[in-house]
């Protein structure tokens, strides 16, 4: 309506309109916008063709100021309500999806089964009337499952019509690309939406059970009973069940006369035994700890007269009369395996439960092995003297490992005191008269207990200000490399002298944040340090300083 009014002073009379003939742009303003991926409506700020948009109130005032009046009986009332805000469908129905549960019956040409029931989920997107069909994944089903039909508009018939939400209901068949899906149920949102649109839903149906899946869950009874000698039955019931014994390999009769700790593992699935040595770091032993590979150990061998002639060097099954069984491994006794003596002194928890359940007549007596006092002590050498490069902790890592790693840091302390810095003003205690007017800012970082020194620029001094000392830990004078002592906030009192690599600095002032922090940990700070800060702050409070952990107040002064 903005073109009904013009700026040329022409009267506006019924039946007469005056348009701007030079105007060429007649596009409408934008009323939709996207923010963070969501479509949002917005009211236009200008009219058609960028004309100023007059509000309804202004229009009403100009109409009332006209020289003529229209009777309400003839032309109706001039007062009209604001039109309702238009919301497009892709905004009103965004992320609103109807969900139906259905299944398809797939015929199987097999003597064992006739058909299969494959459940699916049908999603209908109200935004653009598109649909997709997804089959839930079933573990170990052996079928290609997942997305059967990607999101698209599904054809309804050969005339080119598409399925709409009005065509969906419960207990009906939905034919899509030659496949019939029988809809049985829907979710609560779908039910409420369909009922609000006046569609009466049919009664829901239960999801039928797949015969093949039911057969796998409840297999048919077997006509043969499993025997304890059935290898497959033993594998299925005893797989990953291992008896573990802790023993000592007795080699006292050997040249070196030592005992080695070993672990004996008895596999219940096939009655095999494996022996592994327990190696300690830097023991010099063979890197492969398997002392005896996994095998069945013969306990009694038949006489040679019964099995002669022998065709192989190794002992075969025909030559063995009896193999080792769990009854032969008794904790607290000595067992001889392949000519070697092993003293069993303990076992794990599973082994104890197995013997209590299957062999309650066998008694298990774990033996406590006393710690050897004559054990050769590990040779310890002092670390080489500190060479001054890097930190002491970092240089010590070269003595602990061939591949040094960075020293561990106290992460809890770093996170708690991050960006917390104590700032002090200091002067250089020097006999050189040229150093008389030099001013410094000493910063103590609470996160890592490091100190940095910054020199303030001074006019006409001939000395360039800036960084005097980068962040580093400063040891106290007289501390040793073996037991270093570093400066802490308790040592930084007003008037105290801090010796930094042969340079002496006298603290003259501090930021108010220093006093606030030290009072919060007053139990860890000496009384003299707090008193020096109180006296200094009481004299210098007229400078209108505030607690500033960044230290800009001290640096700017």
C-alpha positions, 0 to 999 in steps of 0.5 A: 500500500505504500505506493498509494501515498506519494511525496508530490502533494497530489490529492488521494481521491477515490478512483485515482492513483499516482504511481512513480513511473521511474520505479523499476524494482518491484520485488517483495522483501525477505520474510524468512531467515536461517539461524543456527540451522533453524528456519525463523520468520521475520517481519518485513521492514520495507515494502514492495520495491524498498518503499517505506512500510507504513504501520497500521497505526499511521495508516489509520491516523492518515485515514482519520485526517482525510477531509471526507468520511465514509459511512460504515453502513456503506463501506464497512468499518475501517478498523480491521485486525492484523492479519495472522502471521504466515508460517510456511510448511517447512517451518511449522512441520520441521523435525516432525516425523511419523513413525510406524512399525511394520514387517515384511514376509519373505518366502524361503525355498528351503525344507527347513523353513518356509518364510521369514519375518523381517521387522522394519520401521517406516518414517514419514517426514511431514515437512516434505511428505518423504518417507524412508524404510529402515530394518533394525540390525539383528546380531548374527542374522546373516542378512543385509540389514539397515536402510532398505529405502532411502528418504524419498517420496514413494510412488503410490500408483502408476498415475504418478501419485505419491503416498501421503500421511492420509494413506497410512493407518494400522493393520493395512498393507503398504506396497512399495516397489513390489514389496508389501509391508504390513503396518502393525503399530505406531508411536504415541506422537503419530497416534496423537497427530493422526487423531488430531487430523480426524483420522481414526486408527485401526486396532494395533496388532502384535509383531509376529515372531520370526520362525527362524529366530525362534528356532535359533533361540530354542533349538530342537532337542538332540537325540544323542546325549553328550558324553564327557569324552566328547571333544566338542562338548568339552570345548563348548563348556570348558573353553577359556577356563584355565587352572593357574598355579604359581610354582618354583622350578627347582634347579638346586642340583644344576650348575648354578643351583637356583630356583626360578618362579614359573606359572603353570597353566592347565587348560580344561578344554583339552587337558594341555599344560603350559609353563611360563617363566616369570621374568623381572626387568633387566634380569638378563633372561631369554625374552621369550618366557615360554618354558614349555609349550602347550601340550598334553603331558604323559604321566604313565607310559606303556612298557616297550614290549607292548608298543614295539616297534616305535615309529617316532621319537616323540611319545604318541598316544598309543604309548601313553597309558595315562596323562596328567589331570587336575588331581595331580596338581596339588598346591603345597606339593612337588610335581615332576614334569618332563624330568623337572621338579616344580614346587607348587606354592599357590594358585588363583581364585578360579582354581580354588573355586574349581577344586572346591566344586569338583574335587572337594576331597583334595585339600589346597594349602597355599605356602607363604614364600619368605622374602629373601634377605640375601638378595643382591641389591640393585646397584645404585649410582649417584646422578652426575652433577647438575650442569646448569642446563635446563631444570634439575628435574629435566636433567635427572631424566637422562639418568633414569632412562635411555629414552628420557621423558618429560618430568611429571607435573602436578595437574591438580595444582596447575588447574587450581592456580592457572593464571594466578600470579603474584607481582612484586616491585623490586630494586637491584641491590648493587654497588654500581651507582648506575643501577640506582634508579633501575626498577623491576617487577618480580612475578611469581607463578603459582601454577608451577612455582616459577619466577620471572623478572621484568625491568621497567623502562627508564628515560635517559638512563641508557639501559634498555628495559624489558625481560630480565629473566624468563620463567624459571625456578630459582633456588635459595642460596646455600641449597644443594643439587641433591636437595634443592630448596626453591623460593616460595610465597612465604619467603617473599616479604616486603624488604626481603632480599631475593638472590637470583643467579648472583643478582640481589633484588630487594622487594619494595612493594606488592600488588593487593592481590598478593595480600589477598592470596596470602591471607587465604593461606595464612596458616602456611605463611610466616607472620613476619611476611604478612605483617610486612605486607600489612604495613606496606599496604596501609601506607600505600592504600592512597594509591587506589590499587586494586587486586590485579592478578595480571600485574598491570598496576605495578608495571604501569606505575 
